[in-house]
Amino acid sequence: MRGGALPPALLCAALGFALAFVRGRRLGLSIGLLIFGAVLVEAIRFPLAWREAAFIGLWLSTIAAAASVHLPGGPPPKISLAFSLNAGIWSGAVISVSGQPLDLLKALPAVLFVLPAAWLVARQRGVFVKVAASWLIAISCLCAVLPLIPTPGYMPDHMD
């Protein structure tokens, strides 16, 4: 979970779940902001030293986007636009420091989870979207915290 297309894809999936509650032109505008932010930021070459900060930002953004589905009626329309731009920025940043430019093409389509999620929300089955979003919250919390905790076997200890 430290490179490639998977971490940004999880953020895009969380955004897709959040956008399931958005209707009309704002949905297209939100997806456009995601793509714009990701392409713009990915083109910037960040120093490798910023890698940890980029991943923490990505995981916190995934948690926030996924948690917004638990708000009554989902995230407010203006907040969904902010989430979209934020997701694009962090996706682009992570791919810039630890991926290949083509990873962006692999990650961004995960936002299309909005289609089945919106269908479920429209049919009063939004609880399934909330369960999937909660799973993303749990995975993101683990991915954000695990690098900060010394884990036996991953660090030299007194036995080495």
Secondary structure, DSSP 8 states (H G I E B T S, - for coil): --SSSHHHHHHHHHHHHHHTT--THHHHHHHHHHHHHHHHHHTS---GGGHHHHHHHHHHHHHHHHHGGGSTTSS-HHHHHHHHHHHHHHHHHHHHHHS-THHHHHHGGGGGGHHHHHHHHHTT-HHHHHHHHHHHHHHHHHHHHGGGS--BTTB--TT-
